[in-house]
Amino acid sequence: MKRVFGLLLGVCILAGSALAQDYAKGEFSATYSYLRLGFTDGVNQQGGSIAIAGNLNRWFGIVGDFGGYHTAGLDTFTFLAGPRLTARNGSGVNPFAQFLVGGAHVTASSAINPFAISAGGGVDLPMAGAVGLRPQVDYIAMRANGSTVNTLRVSVGVVFRFGGKY
């Protein structure tokens, strides 16, 4: 497993340095999020998420997404990672789609740690230089003990781009 991880890391570093500098090499975003935990008879939660992404080329990146959401008596934390596809263009308006997997930690009177999978996307809108506005919508499925909780997350926040052209 260490060899595979080392090989993957090496390929990513070499591929990234070989490409032209016509896109941001990395991104950090911080967003406010509304989370609907369960569609029917669900619970509304508010919180936020941060995401860190490394872009391997103009259209493909790897992202880690970490969120925390709260309502009275219920806390939900998500930790997800996976690929992101971005349609970069000269205008700076960059729509993206992502597919993430990971887990969650949900605490009420007791705690569970479900497997989580997410599909969604958004758009980065230019504001000033390396800073942009990011609205985003994601579907998150949390599966534990043979049942799945369908979740919707709607977020808005800022994205900071670094390491290349914006």
N, C-alpha and C positions, 0 to 999 in steps of 0.2 A: 504494500500500500504506500509506503514511503517513497519507493522508486517511482510509482505512477504519479504521485503528487509532485515529486521533484522534476520529473520529465515534463509534466503539464506546465509547471511554473517556468521552466526553462524555455519551452516553446513559446509561451505567452510573452516572455521578456524579449526574446529574439525577434519574434514577429512584430511586436510593438515598435522596436527600435528600427526595424527595416522599412517601415511604412512612412510615407510623407506626413508632415505635421499639419495636415489640413482639417483637423478635427480636435476637439478636446479629448485629452487622454484620460481624464478622470472627471467625476462629478460627485458633488455632495449636495443632498437636498434635505430640507427640514420642512415638514408640512403639518398643518392642523388636519385632523381626520375625524369624520363622523363614521361610526361603525354600527351597522344594523346586524346584530348577532341573532341569526334566525329570522327568516322572512316572515312567516306566519306566527303570530303570538311571540314575536321576537322582542329583543331588548335594545334600546338605543343607548349607545355609549359614545363618549367624546374623548379625544386624546390627540396623539400625534405620532408621527413616524419619522425616522431618518433613513436615508438610503445612501450607500456608497457604491459607486460604479467605476469600473475600469473598462475603457473602450479599447478593444483590440484592433479595430479598424473603423471606417466611417459608419458602418451599419451594425456591427456586432459588439456587444459588451457583456460583462458579467456584473451582476448587482447583488448586494446584500441589503436587505430591508428589515428594519427592526421597529416595532410599534408597541405602544402602550395605550390602553383605553380604559375608561372608568365610568361607572354609574353607581348609585348607592348600593352597596353590598356585593358588587361584582367587578372584578378586574380581569382584563384580558391582555396578554402580551403575545406578540407574534415575532418569530424570527425565521426569515425566509431568504433563499438565495437561488439564483438561476440566470438564464440568458435574457438579454434585452435586445430587441431589434429596433433601430432608429432610422427614420427616413430623413437624413440631413439634407438641407438645401441652402442655397445662397441667401435666402431671406432671414435665416435664423429661427424660423418657426419649424420646430423639429418634433413631429409626432413619433411616438414610440409604443411598442407593445412588448409585454414581458410575460414569462411563464416561470413561476417560482415554486419551490418546494421547501419544506422545513417543518416547523412545529409551532405549537402555541402552549401557553400556560394560562388556564382559566381558573380563577379562584372565587368561590362564593362561600358557602358553609364548609365545603371541602374543595380540594384542588384536583384538576385533571390535566394531563399533558397530551392533547391530541396531535396526531399527524396533521399537517396543514399543506394545502396546495392552492396556488393562486394564479389567476389569469386576469390580465387587465392591461391598461395603458393610459396614456395621457399625451400631453403636448407641452413642450418647452417654448415659452414665448419670450423673446428678448426684451430686457428692460434697460440695462446699462452695462456695457462691456461683458464681463464674465458672469453677470448675474441675470437670472431669468425668473419668470413666474411659471409655476408648474401646477396646473389642474390635472387631476388623475382620478380614475375610477377602477376599482379592482373587485373581482369576485374571489372570495376565500372560502374554501370548504375545509372544515375541521372534522376529522374522523377519529372517534374513540369509542371503545366498547360496542362495536358493531353498528353505530349510528353516526350519521353525518349531519352537522349543523352548517347550513348555507348562510354565508355572510356577505354583506356588501359594504365596501369601504369607499367613501368619497373624500378626497383630500385636495387641499390647495396650500401652496407654500412657495418657497424660493429654492432655486437651484444655483449652485456655484460651480462653474466649470474651470478647469485648470489644465495646464500642460499641453498647449497647442493653440490652434486657431479657434475662435468662438463663433 
